[in-house]
Amino acid sequence: MKKRSFIIPLLALIIANTAFSQGGIKRSAKKKYDNLSYVETTERLLEDVEKGNRSPEVLQSLANSFYFNGKMEEAAKWYGELIALNAEGLDPENHFRYAQALKGTGDYEKADKVFSDFKALKPEDSRGQLYQSNYLTVIEKRSDNFEMKNLEINTTFSDFGTSVYQDNLIFASSRDENEKIYNWNEQPFLDLFESNPDGTISEVKGEVNTEYHESSTAFTKDGKTMYFTRNNFYKGEFKRNTKRQHGLKIYKAELIEGQWTNIEPLPFNSDEYNVAHPTLSVDETKLYFASDMEGTLGASDIFVVDVKEDGTFGEPVNLGPKINTEGRENFPFLSDNGTLYFSSDGHPGLGGLDVFAYKNIENMTNPRSNTINVGKPINSQRDDFGYIINEKTLKGYLSSNREGGKGDDDIYQFTRNPYQKYVKGIVVDKSTDEVITGADIVIYNHRNEVERTLKSDENGAFSLNLSGSNSEYKSKATKSDYNEDVQNFSIDSDEIELVLTLKLEKSEVDLYKLLNLKPIYFDFDKSNIRPDAEKELAKVISYMKEFPNTKVDVRSHTDSRGSEGYNLRLSKRRNKSTIKYIVKEGGIEASRLTGKGYGKTELINKCSRDVKCSEEEHQANRRSEFILVEE
């Protein structure tokens, strides 16, 4: 966390007056520390340490000074020494920052051990409750492989926080060496710049830039309104809060004759808290932003406020614990498909700030939706933030202070691969749950076109990767002697892997069809076997003699006339008559036959009660079926 830290002092300003009294620090060093002059602070505190002053106050301030300037190796060293003192009353936040610093050096094993100590010291903290021991595996599975291009516009200073305005890139930079120097890291204050089509860089035109910090822009679609972050400086007056600290506010500017002017602070700003990082919803009816205002769950949270038709604003609303933690959440960006991207050090990540996504932020009541880490290469061991993307072209920008950059923070350009989901499945018998090998699986896309064809292996399993902007698919499994199973699914879900279970039901073999039998009909209100039926039953008897392992389930049905109870009793009598005939006349063992009377519950035509039908239509329902159940 370097130059951009003025945008997120929301944690640092709190940390500046931590549990210790600072009594062990020299007055000059303490003054620099309280003024957030961390570069000078580290120099003076290191002198103290060399002279033997290793008090908890000195070590904590030294570790914090390195931490807030992104010097993770040094921060980890001094947090380690601080915690080794086992000092009474040590703020658990030191364990959290120590774990983060260790992640910044790549020492995840030790970081996880330290974080476990943090969880034990502060069990109610949401950051600990969100922790999962397999978080690195989860992130790795969500990771991808595409190039992160460090842009030519980057300098040895800090360049970050992009937005796109009329195809030009707008960003913040401390490249203007004529600016005042910011004590935090001894670099010039930030201004807003524009990367022009001819490759030149120019300051944003108009009255936006001042001698203090400006950053983080959002533009309306008509290109006439800009929201941006600035220090609490308005109409020539630079204000401090009651703690003598310079805060942040969101301002609105209008484009008039090519110049950004009519600068106004938004009404929910305050001198007593910070408001920063604006982003608009697709329909521009909501403004999302970061703040440490009252109601914040942690050091900084993401909020949303309604933008009304008349240009006024509603009351800010905290997005709640699905998004916000007791750490830092900031740099929100709402993409054109309704996904909220933001940076956080409270959700499990690789180190520093990681980029996270929450799909369909307008529907936060969906219990299946969760905040997910977008993985590598977007995220690294260091701070990764200011993520923006065009979901149609998959082109986007990221700001990061990762290793290999040109300056403190650099802007990276990328083209993300199409969204991909690993789908695996299994085909089983619906009745027994036994796996089915050699089943044919066909995957159809949203246009009902065949996307992939597969076969289940010896374990009944199949797997594939699916990608694309359209997330709706259909799977169909088929195998001989089974009825097909169809399952619709979507790859636009939070799960790392999608698991399908296709259940095939054994298809019934009816001897009626197999032997081309004529219908076995009964006279109305009768259960005796008619002469025409005897000829057909002889075929059934012959088949069962030819295949002595065959077992048959006889199913008898009536028409709809008469009461339900009467028809059920009648069908049972007909069923018994049929089975008795096969056993007595055909010499078939009774153990090879089962049966049931279904009454009028399974009509095969329209002739339900009170429907006028011919005698032939009613007779069609008075039938027997012969279903092979074992062979």
Secondary structure, DSSP 8 states (H G I E B T S, - for coil): --GGGGT-HHHHHHHTT-SS--TTS-HHHHHHHHTT-HHHHHHHHHHHHHTT---HHHHHHHHHHHHTTT-HHHHHHHHHHHHHTT-TT--THHHHHHHHHHHHTT-HHHHHHHHHHHHHH-TT-HHHHH--TTHHHHHHHH------EE-TT--SSBEEEEEEETTEEEEEE---TTS-EETTTTEE--EEEEE-TTS-EEE-SBS---SS-EEEEEE-TTS-EEEEEEESEETTEE---TTS---EEEEEEEEETTEEEEEEE-TT--TTS-EEEEEE-TTSSEEEEEE--TT-SSSBEEEEEEB-TTS-B---EE--TTT--SSBEEEEEE-TTS-EEEEESSSS-SSSSEEEEES-GGGTT-TT---EE--TTT--SS-EEEEEE-TTT-EEEEEE--TT-SSSBEEEEEE----EEEEEEEEEETTT--B-TT-EEEEE-TTS-EEEEEE--TTSEEEEEEESS--EEEEEEE-TTEE-EEEEEES-SS-SEEEEEEEEEE--EEHHHHTT-------TT--S--HHHHHHHHHHHHHHHHSTT-EEEEEE---S-S-HHHHHHHHHHHHHHHHHHHHHHH---GGGEEEEE-TTSS-SSS--TT----HHHHHHHS-EEEEEEE-
